[in-house]
Amino acid sequence: MFRVTNKMMSDKVMYDLNVNIRKLDTLYEKLSTGKELNRPSDNPIDVTRSLQYRTTISRTEQYMKNIDMSISWMNFTDSALDNIDRVLIRVKELAIEGATESNSNQSRYAIGEEIKALADEAMNVANSSYGGRYIFGGYKTVVDPREPYYAPFDKDTYNYKGDNGKMEIEIDKNVKIVYNFTGREVFVRGDKTLFQDLKELGTAMQGTSHLNTEQIEEKIGEVEKWIDHILKYRAIIGARVNRLERSKDRMLDLNINNKKLLSEREDLDLPKGVSDLKLQESVYQAALSAAAKVLQPTLLDFLR
């Protein structure tokens, strides 16, 4: 028959008390942190899933930041193109007004000067920067301190100084979108820039001897083509912004669902946690009472 010694009983009691204390400590920690999972050993499977949810949440939040940046960039680009559109409409109005023989040379000269000023205004818009970055410069968006750098369009020659770089950003896993337009594709048609055509129209309007109606009408036709050209890119921007906004809505829904699943895995059920703690405290007190009786005999008790 197996003999149970006092030493064995003492060791068993201390072991059980330590188990109860560890359970109490675990419950205290859960209540203090408000989390069901505080370390991988709490529940390896749930911890692994929680890490997956956190990774997905972090990734979708970065995608949403990318989307917000892209939308802001394209909205600013659309605003710039809207200004260009207003310039072109004003130029067309002036050209139609000036293309009549009833205007004096002085009037036509003044109209031509205003058109040239509008050409310069259009070029300033084409050199717009957003957050210190030229929006129509391609990859050449910032000043490089190591070498001379020019804005996308040279103010004297109107030559394009940017490149053909198309900036992409990731808006979903393996999904990227281009969010910029280069100055060459927006403001250059054939071998002429928009600004050159406007300058030439202003010069044609200032003919000193007679009104060159044919040349002016030709340039008005070019202005109308430029209006359609700018409108095309504004339509592209609108379509891309709509796509990005839909993607952001989907990312928001995905994030809400993942945060809900993460909360179900990690967050503590507070009423249950308090109830478990009270129950464990009762168990621990009962274990202490039992241990006091088991460990009560001393050497003097055996000598009596």
C-alpha positions as CSV (number, residue, x, y, z in Angstrom):
1,M,0.0,0.0,0.0
2,F,1.3,3.4,-1.0
3,R,2.4,5.5,2.1
4,V,1.5,9.2,2.2
5,T,4.0,11.2,4.3
6,N,3.6,14.6,5.8
7,K,6.2,15.9,3.4
8,M,4.2,14.7,0.5
9,M,1.1,16.3,1.8
10,S,2.9,19.6,2.5
11,D,4.3,19.7,-1.0
12,K,0.9,18.9,-2.6
13,V,-0.7,21.7,-0.6
14,M,1.9,24.2,-1.6
15,Y,1.7,23.2,-5.2
16,D,-2.1,23.6,-5.2
17,L,-1.9,27.0,-3.5
18,N,0.6,28.2,-6.1
19,V,-1.7,27.0,-8.9
20,N,-4.6,29.0,-7.3
21,I,-2.3,32.1,-7.0
22,R,-1.3,31.9,-10.6
23,K,-4.9,31.7,-11.7
24,L,-5.7,34.7,-9.5
25,D,-2.8,36.6,-11.0
26,T,-4.0,35.8,-14.5
27,L,-7.5,37.0,-13.7
28,Y,-6.1,40.2,-12.1
29,E,-4.0,40.9,-15.2
30,K,-7.0,40.4,-17.5
31,L,-9.1,42.8,-15.5
32,S,-6.3,45.4,-15.3
33,T,-5.6,45.3,-19.0
34,G,-9.1,44.6,-20.2
35,K,-7.6,42.0,-22.6
36,E,-8.4,38.3,-22.8
37,L,-5.0,37.7,-24.5
38,N,-1.9,39.2,-23.0
39,R,0.8,36.8,-24.1
40,P,1.0,34.0,-26.7
41,S,0.8,31.3,-24.0
42,D,-2.8,32.5,-23.1
43,N,-4.2,30.9,-26.2
44,P,-1.8,30.3,-29.1
45,I,-4.5,29.8,-31.7
46,D,-6.4,33.0,-30.8
47,V,-3.1,35.0,-30.6
48,T,-2.2,33.9,-34.1
49,R,-5.5,34.9,-35.4
50,S,-5.3,38.3,-33.6
51,L,-2.0,38.9,-35.1
52,Q,-3.5,38.2,-38.6
53,Y,-6.3,40.7,-37.9
54,R,-3.9,43.3,-36.7
55,T,-1.7,42.9,-39.8
56,T,-4.8,43.2,-42.0
57,I,-6.0,46.3,-40.1
58,S,-2.6,47.9,-40.4
59,R,-2.4,47.2,-44.1
60,T,-5.9,48.5,-44.9
61,E,-5.2,51.7,-42.8
62,Q,-2.0,52.3,-44.9
63,Y,-4.1,51.7,-48.1
64,M,-6.6,54.3,-46.8
65,K,-3.8,56.8,-46.2
66,N,-2.5,56.2,-49.8
67,I,-6.1,56.7,-51.1
68,D,-6.5,60.0,-49.2
69,M,-3.2,61.3,-50.5
70,S,-4.1,60.3,-54.0
71,I,-7.5,61.9,-53.8
72,S,-6.0,65.1,-52.4
73,W,-3.4,65.2,-55.1
74,M,-6.0,64.7,-57.9
75,N,-8.4,67.2,-56.4
76,F,-5.7,69.8,-56.4
77,T,-4.8,68.8,-60.0
78,D,-8.5,69.2,-61.0
79,S,-8.6,72.6,-59.4
80,A,-5.5,73.6,-61.4
81,L,-7.1,72.3,-64.6
82,D,-10.3,74.2,-63.7
83,N,-8.3,77.4,-63.6
84,I,-6.8,76.6,-67.0
85,D,-10.3,76.0,-68.3
86,R,-11.4,79.4,-67.0
87,V,-8.4,81.0,-68.7
88,L,-9.2,79.3,-72.0
89,I,-12.8,80.4,-71.9
90,R,-11.8,84.0,-71.2
91,V,-9.3,83.9,-74.0
92,K,-11.9,82.6,-76.4
93,E,-14.3,85.4,-75.3
94,L,-11.6,88.0,-75.9
95,A,-10.6,86.6,-79.3
96,I,-14.2,86.5,-80.5
97,E,-14.7,90.1,-79.2
98,G,-11.5,91.3,-80.9
99,A,-12.0,89.5,-84.2
100,T,-14.1,92.3,-85.7
101,E,-13.1,95.2,-87.9
102,S,-15.1,97.6,-85.7
103,N,-12.3,97.5,-83.0
104,S,-9.6,100.1,-83.2
105,N,-5.9,99.1,-83.3
106,Q,-5.6,100.3,-79.7
107,S,-8.5,98.1,-78.5
108,R,-7.1,95.0,-80.3
109,Y,-3.7,95.7,-78.9
110,A,-5.1,95.8,-75.4
111,I,-7.0,92.6,-76.0
112,G,-3.8,91.0,-77.3
113,E,-2.0,92.1,-74.1
114,E,-4.7,90.6,-71.9
115,I,-4.5,87.3,-73.8
116,K,-0.7,87.2,-73.4
117,A,-1.1,87.9,-69.7
118,L,-3.6,85.0,-69.5
119,A,-1.0,82.8,-71.2
120,D,1.5,83.7,-68.4
121,E,-1.3,82.9,-65.9
122,A,-1.9,79.5,-67.5
123,M,1.8,78.8,-67.3
124,N,1.9,79.7,-63.6
125,V,-0.9,77.3,-63.0
126,A,1.0,74.6,-64.9
127,N,3.9,75.1,-62.5
128,S,1.6,74.7,-59.4
129,S,3.0,72.7,-56.5
130,Y,1.2,70.7,-53.9
131,G,3.0,70.2,-50.6
132,G,6.2,71.5,-52.2
133,R,5.9,69.1,-55.2
134,Y,5.2,70.2,-58.8
135,I,2.1,68.4,-59.8
136,F,2.8,68.3,-63.5
137,G,6.6,67.6,-63.2
138,G,6.4,63.8,-63.6
139,Y,9.1,62.3,-61.3
140,K,10.8,65.8,-61.0
141,T,8.5,67.0,-58.3
142,V,11.0,68.5,-55.8
143,V,14.0,70.7,-55.9
144,D,17.3,68.8,-55.9
145,P,19.9,70.8,-53.9
146,R,22.8,69.2,-55.7
147,E,22.0,70.6,-59.1
148,P,20.1,73.4,-60.8
149,Y,16.4,72.6,-61.2
150,Y,13.7,74.3,-63.1
151,A,9.9,74.2,-62.8
152,P,8.1,71.9,-65.3
153,F,7.7,74.8,-67.8
154,D,10.4,77.4,-68.4
155,K,9.0,80.9,-67.9
156,D,10.8,82.3,-70.9
157,T,10.7,79.6,-73.5
158,Y,7.7,77.6,-72.2
159,N,9.8,74.4,-72.8
160,Y,8.8,71.5,-70.6
161,K,11.5,70.7,-68.0
162,G,9.8,67.8,-66.3
163,D,9.8,64.1,-67.4
164,N,7.3,61.5,-68.3
165,G,7.2,59.8,-64.8
166,K,3.9,58.3,-63.8
167,M,3.6,58.1,-60.1
168,E,1.8,55.0,-58.8
169,I,0.5,54.2,-55.3
170,E,-0.8,50.9,-53.9
171,I,-4.5,51.1,-52.9
172,D,-5.0,47.4,-52.4
173,K,-3.0,44.2,-52.5
174,N,-1.3,44.1,-55.9
175,V,-3.5,47.0,-57.0
176,K,-1.9,50.3,-58.0
177,I,-3.2,53.5,-59.5
178,V,-1.5,56.4,-61.3
179,Y,-2.4,59.7,-59.6
180,N,-0.5,62.3,-61.6
181,F,-0.4,63.7,-65.1
182,T,2.7,65.1,-66.7
183,G,2.9,68.5,-68.2
184,R,3.9,67.0,-71.5
185,E,0.6,65.1,-71.9
186,V,-1.6,67.9,-70.5
187,F,-0.1,71.1,-71.9
188,V,1.6,69.9,-75.1
189,R,-0.1,69.0,-78.4
190,G,2.0,68.1,-81.3
191,D,5.0,70.5,-81.3
192,K,3.2,73.4,-79.5
193,T,2.4,74.1,-75.9
194,L,-0.9,75.6,-74.8
195,F,1.0,78.8,-73.8
196,Q,2.7,79.2,-77.2
197,D,-0.7,79.0,-78.9
198,L,-2.1,81.6,-76.5
199,K,0.9,83.9,-77.1
200,E,0.5,83.6,-80.8
201,L,-3.2,84.4,-80.6
202,G,-2.3,87.5,-78.6
203,T,0.3,88.5,-81.2
204,A,-2.1,88.0,-84.0
205,M,-4.6,90.2,-82.3
206,Q,-2.1,93.0,-82.3
207,G,-1.6,93.3,-86.0
208,T,-0.7,97.0,-86.7
209,S,-1.8,97.4,-90.3
210,H,-4.9,95.2,-90.6
211,L,-6.9,92.6,-88.7
212,N,-5.7,89.1,-89.6
213,T,-9.1,87.5,-89.2
214,E,-8.1,84.2,-90.8
215,Q,-5.2,83.7,-88.4
216,I,-7.3,84.7,-85.4
217,E,-10.1,82.3,-86.3
218,E,-7.5,79.5,-86.7
219,K,-6.2,80.3,-83.2
220,I,-9.7,80.4,-81.8
221,G,-10.1,76.9,-83.2
222,E,-6.9,75.8,-81.4
223,V,-8.3,77.3,-78.2
224,E,-11.4,75.2,-78.6
225,K,-9.3,72.1,-79.0
226,W,-7.4,73.0,-75.9
227,I,-10.7,73.3,-74.0
228,D,-11.7,69.8,-75.1
229,H,-8.2,68.5,-74.3
230,I,-8.3,69.9,-70.7
231,L,-11.9,68.6,-70.3
232,K,-10.7,65.1,-71.2
233,Y,-8.2,65.0,-68.3
234,R,-10.6,66.4,-65.9
235,A,-13.0,63.6,-66.8
236,I,-10.2,61.1,-66.2
237,I,-9.5,62.6,-62.8
238,G,-13.2,62.4,-61.9
239,A,-13.4,58.7,-62.8
240,R,-10.2,57.9,-60.8
241,V,-11.4,59.8,-57.7
242,N,-14.7,58.0,-57.8
243,R,-12.9,54.7,-58.0
244,L,-10.7,55.7,-55.1
245,E,-13.6,56.8,-53.0
246,R,-15.3,53.4,-53.6
247,S,-12.1,51.6,-52.6
248,K,-11.9,53.7,-49.4
249,D,-15.5,52.8,-48.5
250,R,-14.7,49.1,-49.0
251,M,-11.5,49.5,-46.9
252,L,-13.5,51.2,-44.1
253,D,-16.0,48.3,-44.0
254,L,-13.2,45.8,-44.0
255,N,-11.5,47.5,-41.1
256,I,-14.7,47.7,-39.1
257,N,-15.2,44.0,-39.5
258,N,-11.6,43.1,-38.7
259,K,-11.6,45.3,-35.6
260,K,-14.8,43.6,-34.5
261,L,-13.3,40.2,-34.9
262,L,-10.1,41.3,-33.1
263,S,-12.2,42.6,-30.2
264,E,-14.0,39.3,-30.0
265,R,-10.7,37.5,-29.7
266,E,-8.8,39.9,-27.5
267,D,-11.1,42.0,-25.4
268,L,-12.2,40.7,-22.0
269,D,-15.9,40.1,-21.2
270,L,-15.9,42.3,-18.1
271,P,-18.9,40.9,-16.2
272,K,-17.6,37.3,-16.8
273,G,-14.1,38.4,-15.8
274,V,-15.3,39.9,-12.5
275,S,-17.4,36.8,-11.8
276,D,-14.4,34.5,-12.5
277,L,-12.2,36.5,-10.2
278,K,-14.7,36.3,-7.3
279,L,-15.1,32.6,-7.8
280,Q,-11.3,32.1,-7.9
281,E,-10.9,34.2,-4.8
282,S,-13.4,31.9,-3.0
283,V,-11.6,28.9,-4.2
284,Y,-8.3,30.3,-3.0
285,Q,-9.7,31.1,0.4
286,A,-11.1,27.6,0.7
287,A,-7.7,26.2,-0.3
288,L,-6.0,28.3,2.4
289,S,-8.5,27.1,5.0
290,A,-7.9,23.4,4.0
291,A,-4.1,24.0,4.0
292,A,-4.2,25.4,7.5
293,K,-5.8,22.2,8.8
294,V,-3.5,19.9,6.8
295,L,-0.3,21.7,7.8
296,Q,-1.4,22.2,11.5
297,P,0.4,19.2,13.1
298,T,3.9,20.0,14.4
299,L,6.7,17.8,15.9
300,L,5.3,18.5,19.4
301,D,1.9,17.1,18.3
302,F,3.6,13.8,17.4
303,L,5.7,13.7,20.7
304,R,2.6,13.9,22.9
